[in-house]
Amino acid sequence: MAADALSIIPGAVLRNLSDKLYEKRKNAALEIEGIVKQLATAGEHDKISAVIALLTNDFTMSPQANHRKGGLIGLAAVTVGLTSEAAQHLEQIVPPVLTSFLDQDSRVRYYACEALYNIAKVVRGDFIIYFNKIFDALCKLSADSDANVQSAAHLLDRLVKDIVTESDQFSIEEFIPLLRERMNVLNPYVRQFLVGWITVLDSVPDIDMLGFLPDFLDGLFNMLSDSSHEIRQQADAALSEFLQEIKNSPNVDYGRMAEILVRRAGSSDEFTRLTSITWINEFVKLGGEQLVPYYADILGAILPCISDQEEKIRVVARETNEELRAIKADPTEGFDIGAILSIAKRELNSEHEATRIEALHWFSTLLVRYRAEFLAYLNDIFDPLLNALSDPSDAVVLLVLGVHARIAEEPHHFHHLVSYLIHTFHNNHVLLEKRGALIVRQLCVLLGAEKVYRKFSTILQSEIDLEFASTMVQALNLILLTSAELAELRSLLKKALVDSCGKDLFQSLYDAWCHSPMATISLCLLSQAYNHAISVIQSLGEEDINVKFLVQLDKLIRLLETPVFAYLRLQLLEPGKHTWLLKTLYGLLMLLPQQSAAFKILRTRLKTVPFSENIKRTSSANPYSQILQVTEDGNRNQDTQNYNAINFPSRLHQFESMQQQHRVHLKNQLQSRKSASAVALSQEIQRFEEAHSSSTSEISRPPSRTSRGIS
């Protein structure tokens, strides 16, 4: 066949085709073009094939660069000479040109671009069957190290785009796998090339690029973080166009794209995160039932972005979160409550308060809408919700309590909650001091003060750590005396002597309140059980009146001047009717150090009492040590009315018994500390003696024979 070709093409033409001068090669190519035209006219396609084979084997595959250049220009000339009949020879012509794109010589690669450009101009649509191979070659040439090759590749690229857009033979299905493979390339020139093709193909009405968007969407998002501003702009423009098409299209595969958007929402690049969240926002509005299986993943992407440093991202994330939470999906239709709860539980550990708050809103929403399904997962989420009560944010704690309050509608969950709180306060006294009041007050608002206080009292009755039980009762008592949320509970206690409900509440609280003398006295004052209050005061022993007791007493005296105890102060206007109240107050006064501020406050208050004729003072010269004596008329005071409604002698015995337990507990603690100190001292003495004995033996040891004496 080569011999046939040599007989067809003069030797001089072949020599010029491999000449180093471009003009000679060009003239030789024109000669070949003319010869091929004649052969085509004569229908001698076998000879044309022989010419192509000669140009391929002897020229394009030659080790000589000029031969390869001549072979490429010759193949282009053959195509031009064939004109409309070139299609049947493309199988021979195109492959060697494509191979030349990989040539080590940049000039050869340049001429390969030029040759393929000329071939494409002639064959146009017939060229499409080689599109994937040509696209792959152009993709590589777009990042060529030689500027001239890049320029030639760009010209060829534009021509190929024109051919594809006007062709009805282009197969998008065959092209997409190649595009998907190339989308992960990082080279900026290749990225520009790829975005350009995506944009062009999307503009063709007959090509459904939107249907294949999930195949290359991740690559486009990856380009949003490119160091080149131009590439970022091009990728963003392409994505914006696709998003607009999605809004206008009735058939969109939201699911596959949602997975990509969720991943990209966690990108370290701010612009990528913003674009991802914007897309997710639109998807939530448009996706409907298609997105139900992906709600958990979407939520997992949204919640962290709610605390993003960039305000635009925070705004879109919050809007998306509200849109998602407003959708009422059906668990029977693929809505996975467990997955949503898992995401919300994970975000409870977020370092950002805003994210933790929104996670708790999700707990509340799911609990209200799907209570039965929610409670089925309670074992997995109850402990994290309990741990969240120690959150540093008050707003988070209040929301956590709101969730717990809804869960606690079942009695056993309520008991578990209060038990956990007591356990937590036991292990974390700082939390009790700083957050105890907030937690207890909010629980009272959400679940009812009486219910909450009764449960606290019931559990504290059996508390083994008596010292903690006393501390906890004192904290609860202070909340009871000061919080506006517990006003109704205080009102009920005021009726303890005349109302069965008040009496029942008094007795319920008393069981735990007797852990603390001052809490017990406060409860009596609140319940107007003044006779029992003075009995409690008189039962106190020397060891009971310690620094802690006096601190609590100081707080109580100051609280007596607050609006909560206004009724008590007004009762002092009728001392004849409230003799036991006066005795109680004077009893407290006698326990206070005279130089203390509390003593002066209470003494000043008692000096204002308008004593009636029925009350005589045994020592008018010393009114502050007065002992009230009640006349026959004064014995008929209101303190004794309804007093028998509660078995106070039994209660006093209960109080004294509990205080005895505290005394024994304190005594044992002191003995343990003394024993521990004694053991430590003994060990220290033993170590000292051992060290002293060792040093003494060293001093008394005779000198060795090898040591030198004094001469």
Secondary structure, 3 states (H helix, E strand, C coil): CHHHHHHHCCHHHHHHHCCCCHHHHHHHHHHHHHHHHHHHHHCCHHHHHHHHHHHHHHHHCCCCHHHHHHHHHHHHHHHHHHHHHHHHHHHHHHHHHHHHCCCCCHHHHHHHHHHHHHHHHHHHHHHHHHHHHHHHHHHHHCCCCCHHHHHHHHHHHHHHHHHHHHCCCCCHHHHHHHHHHHCCCCCHHHHHHHHHHHHHHHCCCCCCCHHHHHHHHHHHHHHCCCCCHHHHHHHHHHHHHHHHHHHHCCCCCHHHHHHHHHHHCCCCCHHHHHHHHHHHHHHHHHHHHHHHHHHHHHHHHHHHHCCCCCHHHHHHHHHHHHHHHHCCCCHHHCCCHHHHHHHHHHHCCCCCHHHHHHHHHHHHHHHHHCHHHHHHCHHHHHHHHHHHHHCCCHHHHHHHHHHHHHHCCCHHHHHHHHHHHHHHHHHCHHHHHHHHHHHHHHHHHHHCHHHHHHHHHHHHHCCCCHHHHHHHHHHHHHHHHHCHHHHHHHHHHHCCCCCHHHHHHHHHHHHHHCCCHHHHHHHHHHHCCHHHHHHHHHHCCHHHCCHHHHHHHHHHHHHCCCHHHHHHHHHCCCCCCCHHHHHHHHHHHHHCCCCCHHHHHHHHHHHCCCCCCCEEECCCCCHHHCCEEECCCCCCCCCCCCHHHCCHHHHHHHHHHHHHHHHHHHHHHHHHHHHHHHHHHHHHHHHHHHHHHHHHHHHHCCCCCCCCCCC
